[in-house]
Amino acid sequence: MVGDIVDRAIMSPVNDLMGGYYVFLRRLILPAIFILIFLLVFDISNGSVILAAIITGGSLGPVLLLEQWFIVRSIESNTLQNPENS
């Protein structure tokens, strides 16, 4: 069971996006996006940490869905450009 999960993670087509750098960039970009959202809302709300935290937490789902949509679109475009590799 654990071996199947590891095999799926290793063989995932996501690992091939952006020349293999996608997994590394994801770990840098997603936290940076949430930090920027927090700072933007914190500045707009005149220093309300609670409001900034609530809105940043609420943006978690949409940002992750946008990332998933980006992955699906990238894999589909790669499949359409290189049909013999799929």
MARMIPA-143790 format. One record per residue (C-alpha): residue number from 0; residue in one letter; chain; x, y, z. Coordinates in steps of 0.5 Angstrom, whole numbers. Layout:
<NUM,A,A,<X,Y,Z>>
...
//
This chain:
<0,M,A,<0,0,0>>
<1,V,A,<5,5,2>>
<2,G,A,<10,3,-4>>
<3,D,A,<4,4,-9>>
<4,I,A,<3,11,-6>>
<5,V,A,<11,12,-7>>
<6,D,A,<11,10,-14>>
<7,R,A,<5,14,-16>>
<8,A,A,<9,20,-13>>
<9,I,A,<15,18,-17>>
<10,M,A,<12,17,-23>>
<11,S,A,<7,23,-23>>
<12,P,A,<7,27,-29>>
<13,V,A,<8,34,-25>>
<14,N,A,<15,32,-24>>
<15,D,A,<17,33,-31>>
<16,L,A,<14,40,-31>>
<17,M,A,<18,46,-32>>
<18,G,A,<24,42,-33>>
<19,G,A,<23,38,-27>>
<20,Y,A,<24,45,-23>>
<21,Y,A,<16,45,-21>>
<22,V,A,<17,42,-15>>
<23,F,A,<22,46,-12>>
<24,L,A,<19,52,-15>>
<25,R,A,<12,50,-12>>
<26,R,A,<15,50,-5>>
<27,L,A,<18,57,-6>>
<28,I,A,<12,61,-10>>
<29,L,A,<6,58,-6>>
<30,P,A,<8,61,1>>
<31,A,A,<11,67,-2>>
<32,I,A,<4,68,-5>>
<33,F,A,<0,67,2>>
<34,I,A,<5,72,5>>
<35,L,A,<4,77,0>>
<36,I,A,<-4,76,1>>
<37,F,A,<-3,77,8>>
<38,L,A,<1,83,8>>
<39,L,A,<-3,86,2>>
<40,V,A,<-10,85,7>>
<41,F,A,<-6,87,13>>
<42,D,A,<-4,94,10>>
<43,I,A,<-11,95,7>>
<44,S,A,<-14,94,13>>
<45,N,A,<-10,99,17>>
<46,G,A,<-6,93,21>>
<47,S,A,<-12,88,23>>
<48,V,A,<-8,82,24>>
<49,I,A,<-14,78,25>>
<50,L,A,<-18,80,18>>
<51,A,A,<-11,79,14>>
<52,A,A,<-11,72,17>>
<53,I,A,<-18,70,16>>
<54,I,A,<-18,73,9>>
<55,T,A,<-11,69,7>>
<56,G,A,<-14,63,10>>
<57,G,A,<-20,64,6>>
<58,S,A,<-15,65,0>>
<59,L,A,<-12,58,1>>
<60,G,A,<-17,54,-3>>
<61,P,A,<-18,58,-9>>
<62,V,A,<-10,59,-10>>
<63,L,A,<-9,51,-9>>
<64,L,A,<-15,50,-14>>
<65,L,A,<-11,55,-19>>
<66,E,A,<-5,52,-18>>
<67,Q,A,<-8,45,-20>>
<68,W,A,<-12,48,-26>>
<69,F,A,<-5,50,-28>>
<70,I,A,<-2,43,-28>>
<71,V,A,<-8,40,-31>>
<72,R,A,<-7,45,-37>>
<73,S,A,<0,45,-37>>
<74,I,A,<0,37,-38>>
<75,E,A,<-6,37,-43>>
<76,S,A,<-1,42,-47>>
<77,N,A,<5,38,-47>>
<78,T,A,<1,32,-49>>
<79,L,A,<-2,35,-55>>
<80,Q,A,<5,38,-57>>
<81,N,A,<8,31,-56>>
<82,P,A,<3,26,-57>>
<83,E,A,<8,20,-58>>
<84,N,A,<11,21,-51>>
<85,S,A,<4,20,-48>>
//
